[in-house]
Amino acid sequence: MKYNPLKKSMDYKGIREDENHNLVLVDGTVIPAEKRTRCEVYSRIVGYLRPLSQYNKGKQEEFKSRKTFNIKNEEAPASK
């Protein structure tokens, strides 16, 4: 079974995929599989960008446990 980063992130929001690969939203709305578009997730590994679908199982597990940070772009204080 291939790792699907989108599927993991959707599980906790209540969005699920049925047996026909249709998305079923929390409110019951069904998005047919033929209307969906594949979204490839890229991440930086060892200095270059690479799609998650090409990661080996170990790197996929590592990616799942990564923490992300937001860095605010604040100006440095002016030096005297």
TIBADO-720898 format. One record per residue (C-alpha): y, z, x; residue in three letters; residue number from 1. Coordinates in steps of 0.02 Angstrom, whole numbers, plus 32768, in hexadecimal, padded with zeros to 4 digits. Example, Ala and Ser with C-alpha at 12.3 -4.5 7.8 and 13.67 -1.06 7.14 Angstrom:
  north    up  east  res    n
   7F1F  8186  8267  Ala    1
   7FCB  8165  82AC  Ser    2
***
This chain:
  north    up  east  res    n
   8000  8000  8000  Met    1
   80AA  7FCE  8046  Lys    2
   8137  804E  8050  Tyr    3
   81BD  802D  7FD0  Asn    4
   825C  8090  7FF9  Pro    5
   82AB  8060  7F53  Leu    6
   8219  80A3  7EEF  Lys    7
   821F  814C  7F47  Lys    8
   82D9  8160  7F29  Ser    9
   82C8  8132  7E70  Met   10
   823A  81AB  7E46  Asp   11
   82A8  8244  7E44  Tyr   12
   8329  81F1  7DD3  Lys   13
   82A9  81D0  7D4C  Gly   14
   82A5  8114  7D65  Ile   15
   81F4  80D2  7D71  Arg   16
   8195  8030  7D85  Glu   17
   8110  8006  7D04  Asp   18
   806A  7FAE  7D23  Glu   19
   80BE  7F02  7D0E  Asn   20
   8142  7F2C  7D93  His   21
   81CB  7F3D  7D0F  Asn   22
   824C  7FC6  7D2A  Leu   23
   8256  8048  7CA1  Val   24
   82FB  80A7  7CA3  Leu   25
   8315  8159  7C66  Val   26
   8360  811E  7BC1  Asp   27
   82C8  80AE  7BA0  Gly   28
   8319  800A  7BD3  Thr   29
   829B  7F94  7C22  Val   30
   82D0  7F1B  7CAA  Ile   31
   824E  7E8F  7CB8  Pro   32
   8202  7E6C  7D63  Ala   33
   823E  7DB7  7D60  Glu   34
   82F4  7DF1  7D53  Lys   35
   82E6  7E68  7DE7  Arg   36
   8320  7E39  7E97  Thr   37
   82CD  7E7B  7F33  Arg   38
   8341  7EE4  7F9D  Cys   39
   8315  7EF4  8055  Glu   40
   834A  7F95  80AA  Val   41
   8379  7F8A  8162  Tyr   42
   8386  801C  81DA  Ser   43
   83B2  802C  8291  Arg   44
   831E  8055  82FF  Ile   45
   831D  8052  83BD  Val   46
   83C6  7FFA  83C7  Gly   47
   83B2  7F6E  8348  Tyr   48
   83A8  7F55  828C  Leu   49
   8300  7F35  823E  Arg   50
   82C0  7F2E  818A  Pro   51
   825E  7FC6  8151  Leu   52
   81D2  7F56  8113  Ser   53
   81AB  7F2D  81C9  Gln   54
   81A2  7FE4  8201  Tyr   55
   80F8  802B  822E  Asn   56
   80B7  80BD  81C4  Lys   57
   80F7  8140  823F  Gly   58
   81A9  80FB  823E  Lys   59
   81A5  80EC  817F  Gln   60
   817A  81A5  8172  Glu   61
   8203  81CD  81F0  Glu   62
   8280  8169  8188  Phe   63
   8251  81CB  80EB  Lys   64
   827B  826F  8140  Ser   65
   8320  8237  818E  Arg   66
   83BF  828F  815E  Lys   67
   845D  822A  8145  Thr   68
   850D  8262  816F  Phe   69
   85B8  8228  8138  Asn   70
   863C  822D  81C0  Ile   71
   86EF  8239  8186  Lys   72
   8767  81CC  81E5  Asn   73
   87EF  824A  8210  Glu   74
   8879  822C  828C  Glu   75
   8870  8292  832C  Ala   76
   8902  8308  834A  Pro   77
   8989  82BC  83B6  Ala   78
   8987  82FB  8469  Ser   79
   8A26  833F  84B8  Lys   80
***
